């Protein structure tokens, strides 16, 4: 699995606070995972928890919440997990599919999935 870094914009649902941040695009990650401090600075509060299997096989329960974001001009809403502050933001597949984008790690960019099948 190849990864690459990409600049995205993330915000609270009401667009009161926004932040541009470099995220690591990782197709092996389901939800986007953000440092918890960044989410709290944006006013994002947890809406629940989910269990995750980490890359090393361990299980971990994490808070989740909702954010608004932009990638290459595509705007959308997504679920984000509250991660450790010492780790980078990881851009997950759920987010990309929600924006109708696919990662092209070879060219380190995104390609549109449109037109979408119904």
C-alpha positions in Angstrom: 0.0 0.0 0.0 1.5 3.3 -1.1 0.8 6.5 0.8 1.3 10.2 0.0 0.8 13.5 1.7 -1.8 16.0 0.5 -3.0 19.4 1.7 -6.7 19.4 2.6 -9.0 21.8 4.4 -11.1 20.8 7.4 -13.8 22.7 9.3 -16.6 22.4 11.8 -20.1 21.8 10.3 -21.1 25.5 10.7 -17.9 26.8 9.0 -17.0 28.9 12.0 -13.5 27.5 12.2 -11.4 26.0 9.4 -7.8 24.7 9.1 -5.6 23.6 6.2 -3.6 20.6 7.1 -1.4 18.0 5.4 -3.0 14.6 5.6 -1.5 11.2 4.7 -3.6 9.5 2.1 -3.8 5.8 3.2 -6.2 3.5 1.4 -5.8 1.0 4.3 -7.6 3.3 6.7 -11.5 3.3 6.8 -12.4 6.6 8.4 -10.2 9.7 8.4 -8.3 9.9 11.6 -7.3 13.4 13.0 -5.3 14.5 16.0 -7.9 15.0 18.7 -6.5 18.5 19.6 -7.1 19.7 16.1 -10.7 18.5 16.1 -11.4 20.1 19.5 -9.8 23.4 18.3 -12.2 23.4 15.4 -15.1 22.9 17.9 -15.7 19.3 16.8 -17.2 17.2 19.6 -17.5 13.4 19.6 -20.9 12.0 18.6 -20.1 8.4 19.5 -17.4 5.7 19.6 -16.4 2.9 17.3 -14.0 -0.1 17.6 -11.1 -0.2 15.2 -8.5 -2.9 14.4 -5.1 -1.2 14.3 -2.4 -2.1 11.8 -0.6 -4.2 14.4 -3.8 -6.2 15.0 -4.8 -4.7 18.4 -8.3 -3.4 19.0 -9.0 0.2 20.0 -12.1 2.2 20.8 -12.0 5.7 19.5 -14.4 8.7 19.6 -15.9 9.7 16.3 -17.4 13.0 15.1 -18.5 14.8 11.9 -16.5 17.4 9.9 -16.8 19.3 6.7 -13.8 19.2 4.3 -12.4 20.1 0.9 -10.1 18.1 -1.3 -9.2 19.5 -4.7 -12.3 21.7 -4.7 -14.6 18.8 -3.8 -16.6 19.6 -0.6 -18.3 17.2 1.6 -19.1 15.9 5.1 -17.5 12.9 6.7 -17.0 10.9 9.8 -13.6 11.4 11.5 -12.0 9.5 14.3 -10.3 11.3 17.2 -6.7 10.1 17.0 -3.5 10.6 19.0 -2.0 14.1 18.9 1.4 12.6 18.2 0.2 11.0 14.9 -0.5 12.7 11.5 -3.9 13.1 10.0 -4.8 10.0 7.9 -7.2 10.4 5.1 -9.4 7.3 4.8 -11.4 5.6 2.1 -14.8 6.5 3.6 -14.0 10.1 3.1 -12.7 9.7 -0.4 -15.6 7.6 -1.6 -18.0 10.2 -0.1 -16.3 12.9 -2.2 -16.4 10.6 -5.3 -12.6 10.6 -5.4 -10.0 7.8 -5.7 -6.3 8.1 -4.7 -3.7 7.8 -7.4 -0.6 7.1 -5.3 1.8 6.8 -8.3 1.0 10.4 -9.4 0.2 11.6 -5.8 -3.2 13.1 -6.7 -6.9 12.2 -6.8 -9.1 11.2 -9.7 -12.8 11.7 -10.0 -15.1 8.6 -9.8 -17.7 10.5 -11.8 -19.9 9.7 -13.5 -21.1 7.6 -10.6 -23.0 4.3 -11.2 -26.6 4.2 -9.8 
